[in-house]
Amino acid sequence: MMAEPMDPDDARATVVQAVRQLDALGLNRGSTGNASVRAAAGMWITPSGAGAADLTVADLVQVAGTDDVRGRWQPSSEWPFHRAIYRARRDVNAVVHTHSTFATALACHSRALPPFHYMVAVAGVGSVPCVPYHTFGTEALSRAVVEGLRQGNACLIAHHGLVACGATMAQAVRVAVEIESLCQTYLAALALGEPAHLSRDEMARVIEKFKTYGKKALRE
């Protein structure tokens, strides 16, 4: 299903809010990480080297193509994989990238986040893959990230960090926050050895239940 772009002003405001939220939660620090939303033409993305404290809506950069960049600043150096995600995933409307401590620690071992806990299904898959390392800003990295997100809404990048996406910015942030917490729990569990993994069938059941979990409905 194609995700409908938001009103431009509302869309840009969600990016600024997300960057500040991720910084406040400690998932990013200083100018690390980036965020974007789909636009009618391309996307709005955070500028290169921007910190959360000083970021404003006016600082965001519109990228419609390699040679069609509009704004006062250069876009984040990671803009190629944001664009690639939107092209490959028509259901995605927002992308966040973090260098959060525990997800990055796991990624530095090139390890996926396995189905050791049912909440891993918040990413829409039974396990969160870790894609191979490539230099930031390259097409090779873009291809790897798109492959990692082919089925779910989160992936780790080896020796780099975490990428999360969603139909809304709120969903993308929620996935990033939950996966970071799960990475912390998984790394703690490893102190006693590899924890048991839930079965593929069980993870499939949880993924299906999560499709309607938390949605408001009147009781009959």
C-alpha positions as CSV (number, residue, x, y, z in Angstrom):
1,M,0.0,0.0,0.0
2,M,1.3,3.4,-0.9
3,A,1.9,5.7,2.1
4,E,0.3,9.1,1.5
5,P,2.8,12.0,2.1
6,M,1.8,14.3,5.0
7,D,1.1,18.0,4.8
8,P,4.6,19.6,4.3
9,D,4.5,21.7,7.4
10,D,3.3,18.9,9.6
11,A,5.8,16.4,8.0
12,R,8.8,18.6,8.7
13,A,7.6,19.3,12.3
14,T,7.5,15.5,13.0
15,V,11.1,15.2,11.9
16,V,12.3,18.0,14.3
17,Q,10.2,16.4,17.1
18,A,11.6,12.9,16.4
19,V,15.2,14.2,16.3
20,R,14.8,15.9,19.7
21,Q,13.0,12.9,21.2
22,L,15.8,10.5,20.1
23,D,18.4,12.8,21.5
24,A,16.5,13.2,24.8
25,L,16.3,9.4,25.1
26,G,20.0,9.0,24.4
27,L,19.6,7.1,21.2
28,N,21.6,9.8,19.4
29,R,24.1,12.4,20.6
30,G,25.2,15.6,19.1
31,S,24.9,15.4,15.3
32,T,24.9,11.6,15.0
33,G,22.0,9.9,13.2
34,N,19.4,11.4,10.9
35,A,15.6,11.3,10.1
36,S,13.4,11.9,7.1
37,V,9.8,11.9,5.9
38,R,8.4,11.2,2.5
39,A,7.4,14.3,0.5
40,A,5.2,14.8,-2.5
41,A,8.4,15.1,-4.4
42,G,11.2,13.0,-2.7
43,M,11.7,13.6,1.0
44,W,12.5,16.0,3.8
45,I,15.7,15.1,5.6
46,T,17.8,16.5,8.4
47,P,20.9,18.5,7.3
48,S,24.4,17.3,7.6
49,G,26.0,17.9,11.0
50,A,22.9,19.3,12.6
51,G,22.4,18.8,16.4
52,A,19.0,18.3,17.9
53,A,19.1,21.4,20.2
54,D,19.4,23.9,17.3
55,L,17.4,22.1,14.6
56,T,14.4,23.9,13.2
57,V,11.9,23.2,10.5
58,A,13.6,25.7,8.3
59,D,16.8,23.7,8.5
60,L,15.4,20.6,6.8
61,V,16.4,19.8,3.3
62,Q,14.2,18.7,0.5
63,V,15.7,16.0,-1.8
64,A,13.9,15.0,-4.9
65,G,16.9,13.6,-6.8
66,T,20.6,13.6,-6.9
67,D,20.7,17.0,-8.5
68,D,17.5,18.4,-7.0
69,V,18.4,19.5,-3.5
70,R,16.6,22.4,-1.9
71,G,17.4,24.1,1.3
72,R,20.0,26.2,3.1
73,W,22.2,23.3,4.1
74,Q,23.6,20.1,2.6
75,P,21.4,17.0,3.3
76,S,22.6,14.3,5.7
77,S,25.4,12.2,4.2
78,E,23.0,9.2,4.6
79,W,20.4,10.6,2.3
80,P,21.0,8.0,-0.4
81,F,19.7,5.1,1.8
82,H,16.7,7.1,2.9
83,R,15.8,7.7,-0.7
84,A,16.4,4.1,-1.6
85,I,14.0,3.0,1.2
86,Y,11.2,5.2,0.0
87,R,11.6,3.9,-3.5
88,A,11.7,0.2,-2.4
89,R,9.0,0.5,0.3
90,R,5.8,2.2,-0.9
91,D,4.3,1.7,2.6
92,V,7.0,3.6,4.4
93,N,6.5,7.3,5.2
94,A,9.3,8.0,7.7
95,V,12.8,6.8,8.4
96,V,15.1,7.2,11.4
97,H,18.7,6.3,11.8
98,T,20.5,6.1,15.2
99,H,23.9,5.3,16.6
100,S,22.2,4.1,19.8
101,T,24.5,2.3,22.2
102,F,23.2,-1.2,22.5
103,A,22.0,-1.6,18.9
104,T,25.4,-0.4,17.7
105,A,27.2,-2.6,20.1
106,L,25.4,-5.6,18.7
107,A,26.0,-4.4,15.2
108,C,29.7,-4.1,15.8
109,H,29.7,-7.9,16.2
110,S,27.7,-8.2,12.9
111,R,25.0,-10.0,14.9
112,A,21.3,-9.9,14.2
113,L,18.7,-9.5,17.0
114,P,17.2,-13.0,17.2
115,P,13.7,-13.9,18.4
116,F,14.7,-14.3,22.1
117,H,11.7,-12.1,23.1
118,Y,8.3,-11.7,21.5
119,M,8.6,-7.9,21.3
120,V,11.2,-8.4,18.5
121,A,8.1,-8.7,16.4
122,V,7.5,-5.0,16.8
123,A,9.8,-4.7,13.7
124,G,7.3,-6.8,11.7
125,V,9.8,-9.7,11.4
126,G,10.9,-12.7,13.5
127,S,14.4,-11.3,13.8
128,V,16.1,-8.0,13.1
129,P,18.9,-8.6,10.5
130,C,22.3,-7.1,10.5
131,V,23.4,-6.0,7.1
132,P,27.1,-5.8,6.1
133,Y,29.2,-2.7,6.6
134,H,29.7,-0.3,3.8
135,T,31.1,3.3,3.8
136,F,28.4,5.8,4.8
137,G,26.7,7.6,2.0
138,T,27.5,5.0,-0.6
139,E,25.2,3.2,-3.0
140,A,26.5,-0.1,-1.6
141,L,25.2,0.8,1.8
142,S,21.9,1.9,0.3
143,R,21.5,-1.5,-1.4
144,A,22.4,-3.3,1.9
145,V,19.9,-1.3,4.0
146,V,17.1,-1.8,1.5
147,E,17.7,-5.6,1.5
148,G,17.7,-5.5,5.3
149,L,14.3,-3.7,5.3
150,R,12.8,-5.8,2.6
151,Q,10.4,-7.6,5.0
152,G,10.5,-5.6,8.2
153,N,10.8,-2.2,9.7
154,A,14.2,-2.3,11.3
155,C,17.7,-3.5,10.6
156,L,21.2,-3.1,12.1
157,I,24.2,-2.0,10.0
158,A,27.4,-3.7,10.9
159,H,29.9,-1.4,12.7
160,H,27.4,1.5,12.3
161,G,24.0,1.5,13.9
162,L,20.3,1.1,13.5
163,V,17.7,2.0,10.9
164,A,14.0,2.0,11.6
165,C,11.0,3.0,9.4
166,G,7.3,3.1,9.5
167,A,4.1,4.4,7.9
168,T,4.4,7.4,10.3
169,M,7.2,9.1,12.1
170,A,5.7,8.0,15.5
171,Q,5.9,4.4,14.3
172,A,9.5,4.7,13.1
173,V,10.5,6.2,16.4
174,R,8.6,3.6,18.4
175,V,10.4,0.8,16.5
176,A,13.8,2.4,17.0
177,V,13.2,2.9,20.8
178,E,11.9,-0.7,21.3
179,I,14.7,-2.3,19.3
180,E,17.3,-0.4,21.2
181,S,15.8,-1.6,24.5
182,L,15.7,-5.2,23.2
183,C,19.3,-5.0,22.2
184,Q,20.2,-4.0,25.7
185,T,18.2,-6.9,27.2
186,Y,19.7,-9.4,24.7
187,L,23.3,-8.3,25.5
188,A,22.5,-8.7,29.2
189,A,21.0,-12.1,28.6
190,L,24.1,-13.2,26.7
191,A,26.0,-13.0,30.0
192,L,24.5,-16.4,30.8
193,G,24.9,-17.7,27.3
194,E,22.7,-17.6,24.2
195,P,19.0,-17.4,25.3
196,A,16.4,-19.8,23.8
197,H,14.7,-18.5,20.7
198,L,11.0,-18.4,20.1
199,S,9.8,-20.5,17.2
200,R,9.1,-19.1,13.8
201,D,5.4,-20.1,14.2
202,E,5.1,-18.2,17.5
203,M,6.8,-15.1,16.1
204,A,4.4,-15.2,13.1
205,R,1.5,-15.3,15.5
206,V,2.8,-12.3,17.5
207,I,3.4,-10.4,14.3
208,E,-0.2,-11.0,13.2
209,K,-1.5,-9.9,16.7
210,F,0.6,-6.7,16.6
211,K,-1.2,-5.6,13.4
212,T,-4.3,-4.8,15.5
213,Y,-2.7,-4.5,19.0
214,G,-3.4,-1.2,20.8
215,K,-6.0,0.0,18.2
216,K,-9.1,1.5,19.9
217,A,-12.3,-0.4,19.4
218,L,-15.7,-0.2,21.0
219,R,-16.8,-3.3,22.9
220,E,-19.9,-4.9,21.7
